Amino acid sequence: MKMITQLNLFEDHELGDLEKILMVLDGLPETGLFDELEVKRKHGRKDYSVQSYFIAYIAKIVLQLETDQQLIRQLNMNSQLRQICGFETHGVKLKNGTIKLVHAPSKSAYSRFIQDLEEVCPDIDEWVLSGISELYNLLPEFGVDLALDGKFIDSYATPYGKKQRKDRRSDCDADMAIKKRHHKNGTVSMEKHYGYRCHLVVDATYELPVTWEVTTASEGEPTVAKRLIRNMRQTTMERAEYLMADRGYSGIPLQNLIEEATIIPIIDHPRKWKEDETRQYLDTDVIYNQSGEVFWVNDKGKAIQLIYKGYDKYCDSLRYGFHPRYQDNRIFRLKRSVEPIIFNQVARDSQKFKRLYKKRTAVERVNGRIDRDFRFEKHTIRGLKKMSLAIAMSFLVMVGFALAKLKQGQNTHLASWVV
């Protein structure tokens, strides 16, 4: 009986898993990391090179394997994968004198390599940042619009106390945090998270990482955001124009820090006022609400909404005027210093603010890929060092894949796994 296979219309555009591994490796910039890892090996058997172990880690990410044991199993079953990694079958003499064929490293040997890799995690961070620097050189619009967010990565280990013995089954670095979740119907729910948090700044156009920091879950988003802003590279500071974030980042200290870096913050307001509450602007006939809407009150007490006319950099004020139908050419300048959170450099009630704030969803999509594509939604990672390493390696794969696409002449969908 003849079997007729249904053709896939998109087959020519879909990469195989092994091709993806090769593509990531081809896109990565040069590094001296392997020399450092070779020094750390010192004594012991050297059946395989550190490059082979490292490529195996890349393969684990690309193949979306959750555990080291799954990776070792794949290496033993797949000869093409072993060839890409550089693992050659060889014989090992056992104590009883027999020869055993070994196709791939043992789980313990791979775990020892991961321990060495944890010690050079800052160098991997630098490797990722060097790849990001190449993105800045290749993409003129990269880094203009940035989006900021913090993502919980829950740990599934039992929360051991500080006095418990520190073995590999426990996670003594992880801690607890509670997050308020605001819903569209106005209600607020509380979420408990035990584990870690990845604080991330991404490019809102290409949805690729720009800078990040991994902390325990209890470290607050605004606190870490200040460190991220202070530690931004000069290239990032010079090109960035807007930084989008949700209401959790609203606050004068962080806003001032962003503006001192000549970046305009587009941050949602925490909305702590009553729904219909308004405030008078100094000793004038102008009032405003927490949404940034500005009104002029006439002699009869009627509030007429004013239209945003732009930002006056000379006096750090927002310009408002009447709608043309009122035939009134007066311009009101509202000094931002009166209430900087409400009077943003891009007015909150303007279409420009709404358009820019929508770009914040880029960081949420990146967070979704971290969970879905890089398997952090269900993981077995224990410890802050190992979590920082896993995040850095994920971003290395993400950036390497984007650079490989650019080398092939493609400058769209750089964050996608499909060519």
C-alpha positions in Angstrom: 0.0 0.0 0.0 1.4 3.4 -0.9 1.5 6.1 1.7 0.9 9.6 0.6 2.4 12.3 2.9 0.6 15.6 3.2 2.9 18.4 2.0 3.7 21.3 4.3 3.3 24.6 2.6 5.7 26.3 5.0 8.4 23.6 4.9 10.9 25.6 2.9 10.9 28.4 5.6 11.1 26.2 8.6 14.5 25.4 10.2 15.3 22.1 11.6 16.6 21.9 15.2 20.1 21.0 14.2 20.2 23.8 11.7 19.1 26.2 14.4 22.1 25.1 16.6 24.5 25.7 13.7 22.8 29.1 13.0 23.2 30.3 16.6 26.9 29.2 16.7 27.5 31.0 13.4 26.0 34.2 14.6 27.9 34.5 17.9 30.8 37.0 18.1 34.3 35.9 19.0 35.2 35.3 22.6 38.1 34.2 24.8 35.8 32.4 27.2 37.0 28.9 26.3 40.5 29.6 27.3 39.3 30.6 30.8 37.3 27.4 31.0 40.2 25.3 29.9 42.3 26.7 32.7 39.6 25.8 35.2 39.7 22.2 34.2 43.3 21.7 35.5 43.4 18.0 36.3 41.2 15.0 35.4 40.3 13.3 32.2 39.9 15.5 29.1 37.9 13.2 26.8 36.1 16.2 25.3 36.9 19.9 24.8 35.1 22.7 26.7 33.8 23.9 23.3 31.9 20.6 22.9 30.3 20.9 26.4 29.4 24.5 25.6 27.8 23.6 22.3 25.8 20.9 24.1 24.5 23.6 26.5 23.4 25.6 23.4 21.8 22.5 22.0 19.9 21.9 25.3 18.4 25.4 25.0 17.5 25.1 21.3 16.0 21.6 21.6 14.0 22.9 24.6 15.2 20.2 27.0 14.3 20.8 30.6 17.0 18.7 32.4 20.6 17.7 31.9 19.5 14.0 31.8 17.3 14.7 28.8 20.3 16.3 27.0 22.6 13.3 27.8 19.9 10.9 26.5 19.6 12.9 23.3 23.4 12.9 22.8 23.5 9.1 23.2 20.7 8.6 20.7 21.5 11.2 18.0 24.8 10.8 16.2 24.3 14.1 14.2 23.9 16.0 17.4 27.1 14.5 18.7 28.8 15.4 15.5 27.7 19.1 15.8 28.9 19.2 19.5 32.2 17.4 18.7 31.6 14.3 20.9 33.4 11.3 19.3 32.7 7.7 20.3 35.7 6.2 22.1 36.5 3.2 24.2 37.0 3.4 28.0 38.7 0.5 29.9 36.7 -0.6 32.9 38.1 -2.0 36.2 37.3 -5.6 35.1 39.4 -5.1 31.9 36.6 -4.8 29.4 36.3 -1.9 27.0 33.1 0.1 27.0 32.1 2.4 24.1 31.2 5.9 25.3 29.2 8.1 22.9 28.7 11.2 25.1 29.9 12.6 28.5 28.3 11.4 31.7 25.8 13.5 33.6 28.4 14.1 36.4 31.0 15.3 33.9 28.5 17.6 32.3 27.5 18.9 35.8 31.2 19.7 36.6 31.4 21.7 33.4 28.3 23.7 34.4 29.9 24.4 37.8 32.9 25.9 36.0 30.6 27.8 33.7 28.9 29.4 36.7 32.2 30.9 37.8 32.6 32.7 34.5 29.0 33.9 34.2 30.0 37.6 34.2 32.1 36.8 31.1 29.1 35.3 29.4 27.2 38.5 30.2 29.9 40.4 28.5 29.7 38.0 25.5 26.0 38.7 25.2 26.6 42.5 25.5 29.2 42.3 22.8 26.6 40.7 20.5 24.1 43.4 21.5 26.8 46.0 20.5 26.9 44.4 17.1 23.1 44.8 16.9 23.5 48.5 17.6 26.0 48.8 14.7 23.9 46.8 12.2 20.4 48.2 13.1 20.1 52.1 13.2 16.8 51.9 15.0 17.9 49.4 17.6 17.7 50.8 21.1 15.6 53.9 20.3 12.5 52.7 22.1 13.1 50.6 25.2 10.7 48.7 27.4 11.3 47.7 31.1 9.7 45.0 33.2 10.5 42.5 35.9 9.6 38.8 35.5 9.2 36.3 38.3 10.8 32.9 37.7 9.3 30.6 40.3 11.4 27.9 42.0 9.8 24.5 42.5 12.2 23.6 45.3 11.1 23.3 48.9 11.7 26.6 50.8 14.4 25.5 53.2 15.4 27.6 56.2 18.8 29.2 56.5 19.8 26.6 59.1 19.1 23.6 56.8 22.0 21.8 55.2 22.9 23.3 51.8 22.6 20.3 49.5 21.7 20.3 45.8 18.1 19.4 46.5 17.4 22.7 48.3 17.4 26.2 47.0 18.7 28.4 49.8 19.1 31.5 47.5 15.4 31.8 46.5 13.0 33.9 48.6 9.4 35.0 48.7 7.7 38.0 47.2 4.1 39.2 46.9 2.9 41.1 43.8 -0.3 43.2 43.5 -2.2 42.4 40.3 -4.6 45.2 39.1 -7.5 43.9 37.0 -9.5 45.8 34.4 -12.7 45.7 36.6 -10.8 47.7 39.3 -10.2 44.8 41.7 -6.7 44.0 43.1 -5.5 40.5 43.8 -2.3 39.3 45.6 0.1 36.8 44.1 2.8 34.9 46.0 6.0 34.0 44.2 8.9 32.0 45.6 12.1 32.1 43.5 13.9 34.7 41.4 13.2 37.7 39.3 14.7 38.7 35.9 14.7 42.5 35.6 14.9 43.2 31.8 15.2 46.1 29.4 14.5 45.2 25.8 14.4 46.9 22.5 10.7 47.6 21.8 11.0 47.3 18.0 13.0 44.1 17.6 12.1 42.5 21.0 15.7 41.7 21.9 17.4 42.2 25.2 19.5 45.3 25.9 20.4 44.9 29.6 19.2 42.7 32.5 19.9 41.6 36.1 18.8 38.4 37.9 17.9 38.8 41.6 16.0 37.0 44.2 12.2 37.5 44.0 12.0 40.0 46.9 14.2 42.7 45.3 11.8 45.4 44.2 11.5 46.4 40.6 12.1 50.2 41.0 15.3 49.5 43.1 16.8 47.2 40.5 15.6 49.5 37.6 17.8 52.3 39.0 20.8 50.1 38.9 20.0 49.1 35.3 19.7 52.8 34.3 23.0 53.7 36.1 24.9 50.8 34.5 23.7 51.3 31.0 26.4 51.5 28.4 27.2 54.8 26.7 25.9 53.5 23.3 22.5 52.6 24.9 22.3 56.0 26.6 23.1 58.0 23.5 20.6 56.2 21.3 17.6 55.7 23.7 14.8 58.2 23.4 11.9 56.6 25.3 11.6 54.0 28.1 8.2 52.4 28.6 7.2 50.7 31.9 4.1 49.8 33.8 2.7 51.5 36.9 4.9 49.5 39.3 7.9 51.7 38.2 6.1 55.0 38.8 8.0 57.3 41.2 9.9 60.5 41.3 13.5 59.1 42.0 13.4 56.6 39.1 11.7 59.2 36.8 14.4 61.8 37.6 17.2 59.2 37.0 15.7 58.3 33.6 15.4 62.0 32.6 18.9 62.7 33.7 20.0 60.1 31.2 18.2 62.2 28.5 15.6 59.5 28.1 11.9 60.3 28.2 10.0 57.9 30.6 6.6 56.6 29.4 5.4 55.1 32.7 1.8 54.4 33.6 0.4 56.4 36.6 -0.4 54.4 39.8 -3.9 56.1 40.0 -4.1 56.6 43.7 -6.7 59.5 43.4 -10.4 59.1 43.5 -11.9 58.5 40.0 -13.4 62.0 39.6 -10.9 63.9 41.6 -9.3 67.0 40.1 -6.7 69.5 41.4 -6.2 73.2 40.8 -3.0 74.2 39.0 -1.4 76.8 41.3 -3.6 79.9 41.7 -5.3 79.7 38.2 -8.5 78.7 36.5 -6.8 75.5 35.2 -7.5 72.1 36.8 -6.2 68.6 36.0 -6.9 65.0 36.9 -4.6 62.0 37.4 -4.9 60.9 33.8 -3.2 64.1 32.8 -6.3 65.7 31.3 -6.3 69.5 31.7 -9.4 71.8 31.9 -10.0 75.5 32.0 -12.9 76.6 34.2 -14.9 79.6 32.9 -16.9 82.1 35.0 -19.9 79.9 35.0 -17.9 77.0 36.6 -18.0 74.9 33.4 -14.8 72.9 32.8 -13.6 73.0 29.2 -11.0 70.4 28.2 -7.8 71.8 26.8 -5.8 70.2 24.0 -2.1 69.3 24.3 0.1 71.6 22.2 3.5 70.2 22.9 6.4 70.3 25.3 8.4 73.5 25.9 11.9 72.4 26.6 13.1 75.9 27.4 10.9 76.3 30.5 10.2 72.5 31.1 6.5 73.0 30.7 3.6 71.5 28.8 1.6 73.7 26.5 -2.2 73.5 26.3 -4.7 75.5 24.3 -8.4 75.6 23.3 -10.0 73.6 20.6 -10.3 75.7 17.4 -14.1 75.8 17.7 -13.7 78.1 20.8 -11.8 80.6 18.7 -9.5 81.4 21.7 -5.7 81.5 21.0 -4.6 81.5 24.6 -1.8 79.1 25.5 -1.4 77.8 29.1 2.1 76.6 30.1 2.0 74.1 33.0 5.3 73.7 34.7 6.3 70.1 35.2 7.9 70.8 38.5 4.4 71.3 40.1 3.7 67.5 39.7 6.2 65.7 37.5 4.4 62.3 37.7 1.3 63.8 36.2 2.9 66.3 33.8 5.1 63.9 31.9 7.4 65.3 29.1 5.0 63.5 26.7 1.6 64.5 28.0 -0.4 61.6 29.4 -3.6 62.5 27.6 -1.8 62.8 24.2 -2.1 60.2 21.4 1.7 60.1 21.3 1.9 58.8 24.9 -0.8 56.2 24.2 1.0 55.1 21.0 4.4 54.8 22.8 3.0 53.0 25.9 1.5 50.3 23.7 5.1 49.3 22.8 5.6 48.2 26.4 4.0 44.9 25.4 7.3 44.0 23.6 8.9 43.2 27.0 5.9 41.0 27.9 6.3 39.1 24.7 10.0 38.5 25.5 9.0 37.3 29.0 6.6 34.9 27.3 9.4 33.5 25.2 11.5 33.1 28.3 8.8 30.9 29.8 7.7 29.1 26.6 10.7 28.8 24.3 13.4 28.7 26.9 11.5 26.5 29.3 11.7 28.6 32.5 8.0 28.0 33.1 9.0 24.5 34.4 12.6 24.1 35.3 14.9 22.4 37.8 17.4 25.2 38.4 18.6 25.7 41.9 20.6 28.7 43.2 21.1 32.3 42.0 24.4 31.6 40.2 22.8 28.8 38.1 19.7 30.9 37.4 21.9 33.9 36.3 23.8 31.5 34.0 20.7 30.0 32.5 19.2 33.5 31.7 22.5 34.7 30.2 22.8 31.6 28.0 19.2 32.1 26.9 20.0 35.6 25.9 23.2 34.5 24.2 21.1 32.1 22.0 18.6 34.8 21.3 21.2 37.4 20.2 23.2 34.8 18.3 20.2 33.8 16.3 19.3 37.4 15.5 22.9 38.1 14.4 22.9 35.0 12.1 19.7 36.3 10.5 21.2 39.7 9.9 24.2 38.0 8.2 21.8 36.3 5.9 20.3 39.7 5.0 17.1 39.4 7.0 16.3 42.3 9.4 12.7 41.5 10.4 11.4 39.0 12.9 14.8 38.7 14.5 13.4 37.3 17.8 11.5 34.6 16.0 12.8 31.0 15.6 11.6 30.9 12.0 13.6 32.1 9.0 
